[in-house]
């Protein structure tokens, strides 16, 4: 499923125009991204939890060239599925 497919489904089920559905979906996703960029945890009951995790800086070695590379510390988004999704996917 793509974002376009999701917008069409929201438009049909909520009896909205595609333009209004697109705005709703875009706003929803934008608010999740904004919260994550501020370091907040987003919990959607039954769906799951979005959070960020901090990874330390590290040095890796390329397998082919044996060359060392430094990777900077970074924060990455993570998703933990909720109970309902886990049961549905089984």
Backbone torsions as a table, in degrees:
resi	resn	phi	psi	omega
1	UNK	NA	135.5	177.9
2	UNK	-105.2	172.6	178.1
3	UNK	-62.5	-36.1	178.7
4	UNK	-62.3	-43.0	177.4
5	UNK	-62.2	-42.5	179.7
6	UNK	-62.1	-42.0	179.0
7	UNK	-62.1	-41.9	178.6
8	UNK	-63.5	-42.0	179.9
9	UNK	-65.2	-44.0	178.7
10	UNK	-62.5	-41.3	179.4
11	UNK	-61.0	-43.3	-179.5
12	UNK	-68.6	-50.0	-174.4
13	UNK	-71.6	-32.1	-178.9
14	UNK	-95.8	2.1	-178.9
15	UNK	54.4	50.0	178.5
16	UNK	-115.0	162.7	172.1
17	UNK	-73.7	161.2	179.1
18	UNK	-63.2	-33.1	179.4
19	UNK	-65.2	-44.7	179.6
20	UNK	-67.7	-39.5	178.9
21	UNK	-65.2	-40.4	178.7
22	UNK	-62.9	-42.9	179.3
23	UNK	-63.1	-39.9	179.7
24	UNK	-65.6	-46.4	-179.8
25	UNK	-65.0	-45.1	179.5
26	UNK	-61.6	-41.9	179.3
27	UNK	-64.1	-43.1	179.4
28	UNK	-59.5	-50.5	-179.0
29	UNK	-66.7	-37.5	179.4
30	UNK	-62.9	-41.5	179.7
31	UNK	-67.4	-36.3	175.9
32	UNK	-64.3	-46.6	-179.8
33	UNK	-63.4	-39.8	179.5
34	UNK	-63.8	-43.2	179.7
35	UNK	-64.1	-42.8	179.4
36	UNK	-65.3	-38.8	179.8
37	UNK	-67.3	-23.9	176.4
38	UNK	-88.6	2.8	178.2
39	UNK	83.6	10.5	-179.9
40	UNK	-83.6	157.6	175.2
41	UNK	-97.8	134.7	179.0
42	UNK	-111.1	113.9	-180.0
43	UNK	-109.7	122.0	176.4
44	UNK	-114.1	106.6	-173.9
45	UNK	-53.1	126.7	179.7
46	UNK	84.5	-20.7	-178.5
47	UNK	-99.5	-49.7	179.1
48	UNK	151.8	-172.8	-176.5
49	UNK	-126.7	132.7	174.0
50	UNK	-106.4	132.8	177.4
51	UNK	-150.8	172.2	176.4
52	UNK	-112.9	153.1	178.8
53	UNK	-129.5	136.5	-179.8
54	UNK	-90.5	129.2	176.5
55	UNK	-110.0	134.1	-179.4
56	UNK	-72.0	158.4	174.0
57	UNK	-67.3	145.7	179.6
58	UNK	-151.5	164.4	176.7
59	UNK	-111.2	130.4	178.5
60	UNK	-118.0	162.5	178.1
61	UNK	-120.8	124.7	178.3
62	UNK	-66.6	134.0	-175.0
63	UNK	-64.2	-48.1	-175.6
64	UNK	-72.3	-42.5	-173.5
65	UNK	-99.8	-9.9	-177.4
66	UNK	60.1	20.9	-178.6
67	UNK	-86.3	136.6	179.0
68	UNK	-84.8	140.6	178.3
69	UNK	-132.9	141.7	176.3
70	UNK	-99.4	133.2	175.7
71	UNK	-110.7	126.3	-177.7
72	UNK	-70.3	157.9	174.2
73	UNK	-63.4	145.4	-177.6
74	UNK	-154.8	159.0	176.4
75	UNK	-108.6	130.6	-177.1
76	UNK	-125.0	145.0	177.8
77	UNK	-74.7	147.8	177.8
78	UNK	-135.3	149.0	177.0
79	UNK	-125.0	129.0	175.9
80	UNK	-115.3	114.8	-176.5
81	UNK	-66.0	148.7	177.3
82	UNK	-81.3	171.9	-177.2
83	UNK	-60.4	-43.7	-178.3
84	UNK	-60.8	-43.1	-179.8
85	UNK	-67.2	-41.9	179.0
86	UNK	-58.6	-41.4	-179.6
87	UNK	-69.4	-37.5	-178.7
88	UNK	-68.6	-34.7	-174.5
89	UNK	-78.7	-27.6	-177.7
90	UNK	-50.7	NA	NA
